[in-house]
Every structure is written in C-alpha cells, then in structure tokens.
Amino acid sequence: MYMDKITEAISHFVGLFEITLEQARLRKAYDEFKAAQAVEEETPELASQTVNVDAGYDLEDFVPSIEYSPVAPKLVLTTPWSDFQFAPPDIPAIPQPDVAYPGFLFHPDAPPMGSAPSRLILPHIEPPGSVAVLINQELRLSDNDYVGAGGHGLKFSPAAADHAAEMATLLGAAADLSPIDDLEMPGSSEEIVAFIKTAGERLNGYPEETDGEADVFVVKADVIEGTYVNGQSMDEAPKLDDHLPEKHRRAEEEDEDEEEEAEQPSYTPGSGSIDIDVSVELEAGGNLLVNSVAMANNWLQSPVCAVMGDHVELNAIIQINVSCDSDLVSSSINGWGLNATDPTQGFNIAMFKRIDPSAEAAASQAKQGDFPKHWVVTEVEGDLLIMNWIQQYTFMMDNDVSVLSSSGVKTLVTAGANTAANDISLDELGFNYDLIVVGGNIYDANIIHQLNVLLDNDLIGAVDGFQTTGEGAASTSGNLLWNQANIVNYGAADRFEAMSEAYRKACESLQNGKADLSDILGDGPFAGIGAIRVLYISGDILNLQYIKQTTILGDSDQVALAMNALAHPEADWTISTGTNSLVNYAYIADVDSTGKTYVGGGIYSDEILIQAELISTGPDLGGQNPDVLVNEAVAFLDDDMLAPEASQNVAYPSLVPETYSDPMQSVLA
C-alpha cells in the first residue's frame, strides 16, 4: 500500500507523539519509586547461630532375613497347696476275662489289680474311594504336498486316486478281524459288568481258524504264560531299535566324560572353481507314528481276599496289522539300486506274565509265630470302581505329488518325515489292607486292543527323454508295523480256594453289621500282625483296565522324473517313498490279591490272545506301465498356465496409510 507525502508525514508525527507520551509515563513511575526507596528504613539482619550436627551411625546396605530373638519372659514359680485329702476305698479286683472286649485289652496272665484296666486304642483306617480315568488322545495330520523342482517346464497332474475308498476297504477288513472293535465305553456299574461279560463271550467265541486272506493266530486258556511273536512262542521279545528304519533309530548315548572336538572352520585364500555334487534327493515317506501307554494299577492290595460271590477274571490282547504296499516303478531306472530286499515288516508281540509275591514273603512269615487278637474294620457301601479307559488314535495322510529334474545343483526335497506321538504314563497308588471282604462279586479285566493300518501304493515314472548317467537309488517299501503289548498280573494264578466255614461266618458277620473275625485270626498270612486291617465292600469290585491304540497312515506318493531344459544327466538320484514306522506299545501292571483268595461262588478265568496280519494286494496295478501313466498326466507350461488366475487376485486392505492431499507435506517433513 502506497501513501502520499501528507499522509506519511502525519503518520510519522503520530508515532513520535506516542513514543514521547510513553516516556513521560515511565519517568513518573520511576521518580515515585526512588522517593519511596530513599525514606525506607533499613531492616536489621536476622540473628543466626551455627549448629554442629554429628551422625554417629554409618548406613549399611540392605541385609535381608534379620533374625530377631525377643527377651524371654520372666517365670514366677508358685506351689499350689490344698488341705483336701482323698482315701480311695478298698474294692477287690474283678477276675480278668479270657476274651478281649472290643476296644479294651486285658492281659490274661496278669494278676488281679486294683487299678482300672488299660485300654487298647486301635488305629483308624480310611476306606478307599472309586477311581475312574478316561483319556482320549487324537492326532490328525494331512500333509498332501505338490512339488515341482528343476527347470523342466512341466506340470504333473495325475488322475486323482481314490485313497479314501482304498483306506475304507482296509479299515473294514481290520474291523472284521476284531471281535470287540465296536464295543463302547461303559457309563455305569451295570454297563461295566455287561461290557466284561460281552467281551469275554465274543473273545471265547472267536474262531481259532479263519478262511480269509488274513493270517490269524489265536490262543485261549485259563492262564497264558510267555511271549508270542507273530503266533510263535519265543523266549525273548525282539527289540524295536533293531527293526526301526535307520532314520528313526535313536542316536547312541555318548559317555559324559567324552568331549567332542568341534570342527574348526578353515579356508585357503585364492581363486578357483567350486565343484558341486550335482544330485536330486526326495524324501516323500519316512513318517513316524507312535502310540505309547504304560499303566500300573495298585489301587487296592491285600494278602488275603474273601469274596462271597463269583470271581471273574479276563485278560486279553488283540493285535492287528493291515497293510497295502503295491508300487509301480519305471523300468527306465532298472539300473538304480532298488531296495527291493527290504520289504514291509509287521510284528505282533504279546507277553503274559504273573508274579507271585506270596512266595517271597513265605520265609519271613515263618519266623513270626504270633497271631493277631484284634481287628479294625472300614466299610465301603455299594460297589468299588477301579477303571482306566485309554484310547489313542493317530491318523496321518501324506500323499505327495512330485515332478523333479536336475538343474545342475544339489536339490533336496522333504515332503514327508513327519512325526506324531501319543504318550501316557499312569501310576495309581492306593490302599493296602490285611484282609478284603467283598459281599458281592469281583470283576477283573485287562484288555489291550492294537491296530495298525498302512496304505503305501507308490508310483515312480519317467517322462519321455529322461536319462541319467549318475548313480541312483530308489526305495518304495521298508515300512514297519509294530504292535507290542504286555499284561503283568501280581498274584498267582492258583491262589483261589473255596471259602471255608470260618471265613463264611466272618463274612456273614460283616454283612450283618456285627464284625466277629475271631475264627480266622489264626490264618497263616496274618502271622506277626498286631491287629488286622479289614476292608469290607458290601457290593462288587469292578476293575477294568482297557487300552485301545489305533494308528492309520496313508502314504501313496506319485513321482515323475524329467529332464531339465539344460540337461544334467550326471546327477545322482535318491528317491524314497517308504520307510514309514507305525508303533503301538502298551503295558499294564495289575496288582491283585498277593496271597490267598477265598471264593464263595464260581471262579471264571479267561486269557485270550489274538494276533492277525493282513497284507492286501489290491488294487491290481501289475498290468499298467508307470511311464505311460506319468506321460499322460504331464503337460508343458505355457504363458497362460504360468499367469495367475483372475480369481486368485484378491484385493487385500493396504497396511500403509494413504498420503495427505498436501503435496508439500512430505518435502517439509
């Protein structure tokens, strides 16, 4: 804005006037301040005194857990006095009875005394409670991979195999081999009794000879002792480590004193070329599936047991291996080292064993000749339940499709080598009594059911023009199916005796609520015991130990071997589509009566072993050429096949915020 000369002169004048006015105001305020300062009286200084401070204690660091001992209280000794005198009357002692009344002890040889009899305080014992353990472990894995490695420019699209139908056929065949596969878990005491009876009837009715394709071995007896491997009695069971594939074996433990020398890196300066070991290695199998259970039932134990009703015992092991391993391998790799001498192996290993603790205790009991004269009883009204129901289920599908070629480098493809493991370790430690009296029946069952199912139908074919001058190795089998079960009973098989009249009267007295066990105190197992501890169960003892293990693996791989665009026939090839391991291991240790068992009813004992192996040869692939199947499923990739499909272009939200409309913001920042 421009001003004329007159306006500019007036503006300068007004400005000078304002400055002069402001200076006059400031001078007036300053003069008043100086006048007031001149007449102001001086303020006297405050009196001060020096104070010397001396801290005679040094601060130390924090000291935790300082102990403090208070001063002991002062005790004043006083002596109470009384002039009261008591003269007890002279009362003759009552003759000592020969029988000890409940709760009181009178020594028969003691002379009459004027004092009151001494009292025997018997121990208090707790009754056991029922125990039920229900465990269900499931592992499911689907690892169906598609692998294309190398510069072959091919897409391998084999016809979809109906693996589900093939697996269903194998599972149906396995179910036909098991007589108790469809039994469900009981939910009450009545259902437990029905389960044990039904399982016993079906197992006893299982035919010892079958007309099917399976190889079945059956043993039925009152008592089975020893180890059986695939239907053969053996002195010693084979070891798992000796039969596992090399890749699944545990590394040997080294001595702690041995120290491994670490490799020191070294290099040589200079220039030159690097030699590469051109190779292609595929691991499409090598899966490991494990179910393991170790269970010890020591919930209820006694050297003597008396049951008014029946004693029913059932020990059974059912082991089934079902496999289908039909492979098609191209004739163009006949010069390779085919591992045909290592077929799929199946092992069913079962052991029945009994341990008699009473034989070891016989010598020690002979040295102690005193028998008890007293007893203490605890009672369980109704049934006592001891149940362990364990199920382990492992299901894995590893059907891989691969098309491979050598591009002049070291290629390693792992599409398998999965590991799935279920593991249970259970120890039940309960109560120990000198005598167990059961008013009802005893049902004691130990059942192990093991099943392995393997489907491993592999295809290895070569695309037209495939050739190799390097070394080659292919393995399509070498699988392991392993079932191992052990049942160990603590208690002799011949410990049962008919109930004597003395024990029958003692049991009836407990049933009537008037415990009188004087007639059985002289039984041999009670020697050396001061007062016997008695457990009375008015109902039944239901002891059910059940283990079911199922392992299922589908590993049908399809591999196409092709040449690279820039051929490298000198490559070494290693193809593995088998070497899978399916392992079921179960161990039951059941502690029964360690001495005598007196039975008022019937004695029923069944021990059954079923070992079955079914090797399926279907589907029939023997007349097909794997190279023809591979070439029919191979197509060359063009630009349209390499481009992504439009349906796959999904618009995802952006994680970066949008820019502001100010174009200078980024510059000024």
C-alpha positions in Angstrom: 0.0 0.0 0.0 1.5 3.3 -1.0 0.8 6.7 0.9 1.0 10.2 -0.3 3.5 12.6 1.3 1.0 14.3 3.6 -0.4 11.1 4.9 3.1 9.8 5.5 4.1 12.9 7.4 1.1 12.7 9.6 1.8 9.1 10.4 5.4 9.8 11.4 4.1 12.7 13.7 1.6 10.5 15.4 4.2 7.8 16.0 6.6 10.3 17.6 3.8 11.6 19.8 3.0 8.2 21.1 6.7 7.5 22.0 7.0 10.8 23.9 3.8 10.1 25.8 5.1 6.7 26.9 8.4 8.1 28.1 6.6 10.6 30.3 4.6 7.9 32.0 7.6 5.8 32.7 9.5 8.7 34.2 6.7 9.5 36.6 6.6 5.9 37.9 10.4 5.8 38.3 10.5 9.0 40.4 7.9 7.8 42.8 9.8 4.5 43.3 13.1 6.3 44.0 11.4 8.6 46.6 9.9 5.7 48.4 13.2 3.9 48.5 15.0 6.8 50.0 12.7 7.1 53.0 12.6 3.3 53.7 14.3 2.2 56.9 16.9 -0.5 56.8 15.8 -3.9 58.1 18.1 -5.4 60.7 19.7 -8.7 59.9 18.3 -11.8 61.5 20.2 -13.5 64.3 22.0 -16.6 63.2 23.7 -19.4 65.1 25.9 -22.2 63.9 24.6 -25.7 64.7 27.0 -28.7 64.6 25.4 -32.0 63.5 27.2 -35.3 64.1 25.6 -38.6 63.0 27.4 -41.4 64.9 26.0 -44.2 62.8 27.0 -45.4 59.4 24.3 -46.5 57.0 24.9 -50.0 55.7 23.4 -51.9 52.7 20.2 -53.8 52.9 20.5 -57.0 54.9 17.6 -59.4 54.4 16.4 -62.1 56.9 17.4 -60.3 60.0 16.9 -62.6 62.9 15.1 -61.2 66.0 15.1 -63.0 69.3 12.7 -61.4 71.9 13.6 -61.3 75.5 12.5 -64.4 77.3 9.5 -63.8 79.7 10.1 -63.9 83.4 8.7 -67.0 85.0 7.4 -67.0 88.6 7.4 -70.4 90.3 4.4 -71.0 92.6 3.5 -74.0 94.6 -0.3 -74.6 94.9 -1.4 -76.1 98.2 -4.6 -77.8 99.4 -5.7 -79.4 102.6 -8.1 -81.8 100.8 -7.2 -85.5 101.4 -8.7 -88.5 99.4 -8.7 -92.0 100.7 -9.8 -94.5 98.0 -12.0 -97.4 99.1 -10.5 -100.9 99.0 -12.5 -102.7 96.3 -11.4 -106.2 95.2 -10.4 -106.6 91.5 -12.7 -108.4 89.1 -11.2 -111.6 87.6 -9.7 -110.9 84.2 -11.8 -112.3 81.3 -10.2 -114.5 78.7 -11.8 -112.7 75.8 -10.9 -109.2 74.9 -13.9 -106.9 74.6 -13.9 -104.6 71.7 -11.7 -101.6 72.4 -10.2 -103.0 75.6 -7.1 -105.2 76.2 -6.8 -107.5 79.3 -3.7 -109.5 79.6 -4.8 -113.0 80.7 -1.6 -113.7 82.6 -1.6 -110.5 84.6 -2.5 -110.9 88.3 -5.6 -109.1 89.7 -5.0 -105.5 90.3 -7.0 -102.8 92.0 -6.4 -100.3 89.2 -8.6 -99.9 86.1 -7.8 -102.0 83.1 -5.6 -100.5 80.3 -7.4 -99.6 77.0 -6.2 -100.6 73.6 -6.5 -97.8 71.1 -7.0 -99.4 67.6 -5.8 -97.4 64.5 -8.3 -95.7 62.3 -8.1 -96.7 58.7 -9.6 -94.8 55.7 -11.8 -96.6 53.2 -10.7 -96.3 49.5 -12.7 -94.4 47.0 -13.6 -95.3 43.5 -11.2 -94.1 40.7 -12.1 -93.7 37.0 -9.6 -92.3 34.5 -10.8 -91.6 31.0 -8.2 -90.5 28.5 -8.7 -89.9 24.7 -5.7 -88.8 22.7 -6.2 -88.0 19.0 -3.6 -86.8 16.4 -4.7 -85.9 12.9 -2.4 -84.6 10.2 -2.9 -84.0 6.5 0.3 -83.4 4.6 -0.5 -83.8 0.9 2.2 -81.8 -1.0 2.8 -80.9 -4.6 6.4 -80.3 -5.5 7.9 -79.1 -8.8 11.7 -78.8 -8.7 14.0 -78.1 -11.6 13.8 -76.3 -14.9 11.7 -78.9 -16.6 8.8 -76.6 -17.5 6.2 -79.3 -16.8 3.1 -79.7 -14.7 2.3 -83.1 -13.3 -1.5 -83.6 -12.9 -2.1 -87.4 -12.3 -5.6 -88.8 -12.1 -7.0 -88.4 -8.7 -6.6 -91.7 -6.9 -9.5 -92.7 -4.6 -7.3 -93.1 -1.5 -10.4 -92.7 0.8 -12.1 -95.7 -0.7 -8.9 -97.8 -0.5 -8.4 -96.8 3.1 -12.1 -97.6 3.9 -11.6 -101.0 2.5 -8.6 -101.7 4.7 -10.4 -100.4 7.8 -13.3 -102.6 7.0 -11.1 -105.6 6.8 -9.4 -104.7 10.1 -12.8 -104.3 11.8 -13.8 -107.8 10.6 -10.7 -109.3 12.3 -11.5 -107.7 15.7 -14.4 -109.3 17.8 -14.7 -106.3 20.2 -13.9 -103.3 18.0 -17.5 -102.0 18.2 -17.8 -102.1 22.0 -18.4 -98.7 23.5 -17.2 -97.3 26.8 -19.4 -98.2 29.7 -21.0 -95.5 31.8 -22.2 -97.2 34.9 -21.5 -100.2 37.1 -24.1 -102.3 35.4 -22.6 -101.4 32.0 -19.1 -102.3 33.2 -20.4 -105.8 34.2 -22.1 -106.1 30.8 -19.0 -105.0 29.0 -16.8 -107.5 30.7 -19.3 -110.4 30.1 -19.8 -109.4 26.4 -16.1 -109.1 25.7 -15.5 -112.4 27.3 -18.2 -114.1 25.3 -17.1 -112.6 22.0 -13.4 -113.5 22.6 -14.2 -117.0 23.6 -16.4 -117.4 20.5 -13.7 -116.1 18.2 -12.8 -119.0 15.7 -9.2 -120.3 16.0 -9.1 -120.9 12.3 -10.3 -118.4 9.6 -10.9 -118.8 5.9 -10.0 -115.2 4.9 -6.8 -113.8 3.5 -5.5 -112.8 6.9 -3.0 -114.8 8.9 -4.6 -115.2 12.3 -3.2 -116.8 15.4 -5.4 -117.5 18.5 -4.6 -118.8 22.0 -7.3 -119.4 24.6 -6.6 -120.8 28.0 -7.2 -120.3 31.7 -3.7 -119.0 32.1 -1.3 -117.9 29.3 2.4 -117.5 30.2 5.2 -116.3 28.0 6.0 -114.2 24.9 4.4 -114.6 21.5 5.7 -113.0 18.3 3.5 -113.3 15.2 2.0 -116.5 16.5 5.2 -118.1 17.6 6.2 -118.7 21.2 9.6 -117.0 21.9 11.9 -116.9 24.9 12.7 -113.3 24.4 10.8 -110.5 22.6 12.6 -108.7 19.7 13.7 -105.1 20.3 12.2 -102.2 18.5 15.5 -100.5 17.8 16.8 -103.5 15.9 14.0 -103.2 13.3 13.3 -99.5 13.0 14.5 -97.8 9.8 17.9 -96.1 10.2 16.4 -92.7 10.1 14.1 -93.4 13.1 16.6 -95.1 15.4 17.7 -93.2 18.5 21.2 -91.9 18.5 23.5 -93.8 20.7 24.3 -92.1 24.0 27.8 -90.9 24.3 29.9 -91.0 27.6 29.6 -87.8 29.6 33.4 -87.8 30.0 33.9 -87.8 26.2 34.1 -84.3 24.8 33.5 -83.9 21.1 36.0 -81.8 19.3 34.3 -79.1 17.4 35.3 -78.7 13.8 37.3 -75.6 13.3 36.5 -73.7 10.1 39.3 -73.4 7.7 39.8 -71.6 4.4 42.6 -71.1 1.8 42.8 -67.7 0.2 42.9 -67.7 -3.6 40.7 -68.1 -6.6 39.4 -71.0 -8.5 36.3 -73.0 -9.3 34.0 -74.9 -6.9 32.9 -78.4 -7.6 29.3 -79.1 -6.9 28.0 -82.6 -6.2 25.0 -82.5 -8.6 22.2 -84.5 -7.1 18.5 -84.8 -6.5 17.1 -86.3 -3.3 13.4 -86.8 -2.5 12.1 -87.9 0.9 8.3 -88.5 0.4 7.9 -91.1 3.2 9.9 -91.6 6.4 6.9 -90.9 8.7 6.9 -92.0 12.3 3.7 -92.6 14.3 3.8 -93.8 17.9 1.2 -94.6 20.5 2.6 -95.5 23.9 0.9 -96.3 27.2 2.5 -97.6 30.5 -0.1 -98.1 33.3 0.3 -99.5 36.8 -2.8 -100.3 38.8 -2.0 -100.6 42.5 -5.1 -99.0 43.9 -6.2 -101.9 46.1 -4.0 -104.6 47.6 -4.2 -107.2 50.3 -2.5 -110.6 51.1 -5.9 -112.2 51.7 -9.2 -111.6 49.9 -12.6 -113.2 50.5 -15.5 -112.8 48.1 -19.0 -114.1 48.8 -20.0 -114.3 45.1 -18.1 -115.0 41.9 -14.6 -114.1 40.8 -14.5 -113.3 37.1 -11.1 -112.5 35.5 -10.4 -111.7 31.9 -7.0 -110.9 30.3 -7.0 -110.3 26.5 -4.6 -108.9 23.9 -5.9 -108.2 20.3 -3.2 -107.2 17.8 -3.9 -106.5 14.1 -1.6 -105.3 11.3 -3.2 -104.4 7.9 -1.0 -103.1 5.1 -1.2 -102.5 1.4 2.1 -101.8 -0.4 1.6 -102.1 -4.1 4.2 -100.0 -6.0 4.7 -99.2 -9.7 8.3 -98.3 -10.6 9.6 -97.2 -14.0 11.7 -99.7 -16.0 14.0 -96.7 -17.0 15.6 -96.8 -13.6 16.3 -100.5 -13.6 20.0 -99.7 -13.3 19.4 -97.9 -10.0 19.9 -99.6 -6.7 16.3 -100.6 -5.9 15.8 -101.5 -2.3 13.5 -104.5 -3.1 15.1 -106.7 -0.4 13.8 -104.6 2.4 10.0 -105.3 2.3 7.3 -104.0 4.7 7.5 -105.9 8.0 4.8 -106.5 10.6 5.3 -107.5 14.2 2.7 -108.6 16.8 4.4 -109.1 20.1 2.4 -110.1 23.2 3.6 -111.1 26.7 1.5 -112.5 29.6 3.2 -112.7 33.0 2.3 -113.4 36.6 4.3 -112.6 39.7 3.6 -114.3 43.0 4.7 -112.0 45.9 3.5 -114.5 48.5 6.3 -116.9 47.6 8.9 -114.3 48.6 7.1 -113.5 51.8 6.7 -117.1 53.0 10.1 -117.3 54.6 9.6 -114.0 56.6 6.2 -115.1 57.8 7.5 -118.4 59.1 9.7 -116.6 61.5 6.8 -114.7 63.1 4.6 -117.1 65.0 2.3 -114.6 66.9 -1.2 -114.2 65.5 -3.4 -111.1 66.0 -6.2 -111.0 68.5 -7.9 -107.8 67.3 -9.2 -106.2 64.1 -10.4 -102.9 62.8 -12.9 -102.6 60.0 -13.6 -99.9 57.5 -16.5 -100.3 55.1 -17.5 -99.2 51.5 -21.2 -99.3 50.9 -22.1 -100.4 47.4 -19.6 -101.0 44.5 -16.0 -100.1 44.4 -15.0 -99.0 40.9 -11.4 -99.1 39.5 -11.5 -98.1 35.8 -8.9 -96.9 33.4 -10.2 -96.3 29.9 -7.5 -95.1 27.5 -7.8 -94.5 23.8 -5.1 -93.3 21.4 -5.8 -92.5 17.8 -3.3 -91.3 15.2 -4.4 -90.5 11.7 -2.0 -89.2 9.0 -2.3 -88.6 5.3 0.9 -87.9 3.3 0.0 -88.4 -0.3 2.6 -86.3 -2.2 2.8 -85.5 -6.0 6.3 -84.5 -7.3 7.8 -83.7 -10.7 11.6 -83.5 -10.5 14.6 -82.7 -12.7 18.2 -81.9 -12.1 19.2 -78.3 -12.7 22.9 -78.8 -12.1 22.8 -78.1 -8.3 22.2 -80.1 -5.2 18.4 -80.4 -4.7 16.9 -81.8 -1.5 13.1 -82.1 -1.2 11.4 -83.3 2.0 7.7 -83.8 1.6 7.4 -86.4 4.4 9.4 -87.2 7.5 6.5 -86.3 9.8 6.4 -87.4 13.5 3.2 -87.9 15.5 3.4 -89.3 19.1 0.8 -90.0 21.9 2.4 -90.9 25.2 0.7 -91.8 28.6 2.4 -92.9 31.8 -0.1 -93.6 34.6 0.7 -94.9 38.2 -2.2 -95.4 40.6 -1.1 -95.9 44.1 -3.9 -96.5 46.6 -4.6 -98.5 49.8 -3.1 -101.6 51.4 -5.1 -103.8 53.8 -4.6 -107.2 55.5 -8.0 -108.6 54.5 -10.5 -107.5 51.9 -14.0 -108.9 52.2 -16.4 -108.5 49.2 -20.1 -109.1 49.8 -20.8 -109.3 46.0 -18.6 -110.3 43.1 -15.2 -109.4 41.7 -14.9 -108.5 38.0 -11.3 -108.1 36.9 -10.5 -107.4 33.3 -7.3 -106.2 31.5 -7.8 -105.7 27.7 -5.4 -104.3 25.1 -6.5 -103.6 21.6 -3.9 -102.6 19.0 -4.4 -101.8 15.3 -2.0 -100.6 12.6 -3.3 -99.7 9.1 -0.9 -98.7 6.3 -1.7 -97.7 2.7 1.5 -97.1 0.7 0.8 -97.5 -3.0 3.6 -95.5 -4.8 4.1 -94.6 -8.4 7.5 -93.6 -9.9 7.5 -92.9 -13.6 9.8 -91.2 -16.1 8.9 -88.6 -18.7 9.9 -89.3 -22.3 13.6 -88.4 -22.8 14.6 -88.9 -19.1 18.0 -90.4 -18.7 20.8 -90.3 -16.2 24.4 -91.4 -16.1 24.9 -90.8 -12.4 24.2 -93.2 -9.6 20.6 -93.8 -8.5 18.7 -95.3 -5.6 15.0 -95.8 -5.1 13.1 -97.2 -2.1 9.3 -97.6 -2.1 8.9 -100.1 0.8 10.8 -100.8 4.0 7.9 -99.9 6.3 7.5 -101.2 9.8 4.2 -102.1 11.6 4.8 -102.8 15.3 2.4 -103.9 18.0 3.7 -104.7 21.4 1.6 -105.4 24.5 2.4 -106.7 28.0 0.0 -107.7 30.7 1.6 -108.4 34.1 -0.6 -109.6 37.0 0.7 -109.5 40.6 -0.9 -112.5 42.2 -0.5 -116.3 41.5 -3.0 -118.0 39.1 -3.5 -120.8 41.7 -4.3 -118.6 44.6 -8.0 -119.3 44.6 -9.6 -121.6 47.2 -13.1 -122.5 48.1 -14.4 -120.4 51.1 -14.1 -122.2 54.4 -16.8 -122.2 57.0 -14.8 -119.9 59.3 -14.4 -117.3 56.5 -18.1 -117.7 55.6 -19.2 -116.9 59.2 -16.8 -113.9 59.3 -18.2 -112.5 56.0 -21.8 -113.0 57.2 -21.0 -111.2 60.5 -19.7 -108.3 58.5 -22.8 -108.3 56.3 -25.0 -108.2 59.4 -23.0 -105.3 60.9 -21.6 -107.4 63.8 -18.0 -108.0 62.9 -16.7 -111.2 64.5 -13.4 -112.3 62.9 -12.1 -114.3 65.9 -12.3 -117.6 64.0 -10.0 -116.5 61.1 -7.3 -114.7 63.1 -5.1 -117.8 63.1 -4.8 -117.9 59.3 -1.2 -118.1 58.1 -1.0 -114.8 56.3 -1.9 -112.9 59.4 1.0 -114.1 61.5 3.0 -111.3 63.0 0.3 -108.7 62.7 -0.8 -106.9 65.8 -4.3 -106.0 64.7 -5.5 -106.8 61.2 -6.9 -104.0 59.0 -10.1 -105.2 57.2 -11.9 -103.6 54.3 -15.5 -104.6 53.8 -17.2 -103.9 50.5 -20.9 -104.6 50.5 -21.2 -104.5 46.7 -18.9 -105.6 43.8 -15.3 -104.8 42.9 -15.3 -103.6 39.3 -11.7 -103.5 38.0 -11.5 -102.6 34.3 -8.2 -101.7 32.5 -8.8 -101.0 28.8 -6.3 -99.7 26.3 -7.1 -99.2 22.6 -4.5 -97.9 20.2 -5.2 -97.2 16.5 -2.6 -96.0 14.0 -3.6 -95.2 10.4 -1.2 -93.9 7.7 -1.9 -93.2 4.0 1.4 -92.5 2.1 0.7 -93.1 -1.6 3.2 -90.9 -3.4 3.4 -90.2 -7.2 6.7 -89.1 -8.6 7.6 -88.0 -12.2 11.2 -87.9 -13.3 12.0 -85.4 -16.0 15.0 -83.8 -17.8 16.0 -80.3 -17.2 15.9 -77.7 -20.0 19.7 -77.6 -19.7 20.2 -81.3 -19.2 22.4 -82.6 -16.4 22.4 -86.4 -16.8 25.4 -86.7 -14.5 23.3 -86.0 -11.4 22.9 -88.6 -8.6 19.3 -89.5 -7.7 17.9 -90.8 -4.4 14.1 -91.4 -4.2 12.4 -92.6 -1.0 8.7 -93.0 -0.8 8.5 -95.7 2.0 10.4 -96.4 5.3 7.4 -95.4 7.4 7.1 -96.7 11.0 3.8 -97.3 12.8 4.3 -98.3 16.5 1.8 -99.2 19.2 3.2 -100.0 22.7 1.0 -100.9 25.8 1.9 -102.1 29.2 -0.5 -103.0 32.1 0.7 -103.9 35.6 -2.3 -105.0 37.6 -1.9 -105.8 41.4 -4.5 -108.3 42.6 -4.6 -110.2 45.8 -1.0 -111.1 46.6 -1.9 -114.1 48.7 -5.0 -116.3 49.0 -8.4 -115.5 47.5 -11.3 -117.4 49.1 -14.3 -117.6 46.8 -17.8 -118.5 47.8 -19.3 -118.7 44.3 -17.7 -119.6 41.0 -14.2 -119.0 39.6 -14.0 -117.9 36.0 -10.7 -117.1 34.3 -10.1 -116.5 30.6 -6.9 -115.3 28.9 -7.1 -114.8 25.2 -4.5 -113.8 22.6 -5.4 -112.8 19.0 -2.7 -111.8 16.5 -3.7 -111.1 13.0 -1.9 -109.8 9.9 -3.5 -108.9 6.6 -1.4 -107.9 3.6 -3.6 -106.6 0.8 -2.6 -106.8 -2.8 -5.3 -104.5 -4.2 -5.7 -102.5 -6.3 -4.3 -104.6 -9.1 -1.7 -102.4 -10.8 0.5 -105.1 -12.2 -0.6 -104.6 -15.8 0.0 -100.8 -16.0 3.1 -99.1 -17.2 4.1 -96.3 -14.8 5.8 -94.3 -17.7 2.6 -94.3 -19.7 0.6 -93.1 -16.6 3.2 -90.3 -16.0 3.3 -89.1 -19.6 -0.5 -89.0 -19.8 -0.5 -86.7 -16.7 2.3 -84.4 -17.7 1.7 -81.1 -19.6 4.1 -78.3 -20.7 3.6 -75.0 -19.1 2.9 -72.0 -21.4 2.5 -68.4 -20.6 -1.2 -68.7 -19.9 -0.6 -71.5 -17.4 2.1 -69.6 -15.6 0.0 -66.4 -15.3 -2.1 -66.3 -12.1 -5.8 -66.8 -12.5 -8.1 -63.8 -12.2 -10.0 -65.4 -9.3 -6.8 -65.6 -7.3 -6.2 -61.8 -7.4 -7.8 -60.8 -4.1 -7.7 -57.2 -3.1 -6.3 -57.2 0.4 -6.6 -54.0 2.5 -3.4 -51.9 2.5 -1.4 -51.7 5.6 0.2 -48.4 4.6 -2.0 -45.3 5.3 -2.9 -43.1 2.4 -0.9 -39.9 1.7 -2.3 -36.5 2.5 -3.6 -34.1 -0.1 -0.8 -31.6 0.7 1.9 -32.2 -1.9 4.5 -30.2 0.2 3.9 -32.2 3.4 6.5 -34.9 2.5 9.0 -32.3 1.4 8.7 -30.1 4.5 8.8 -33.1 6.8 
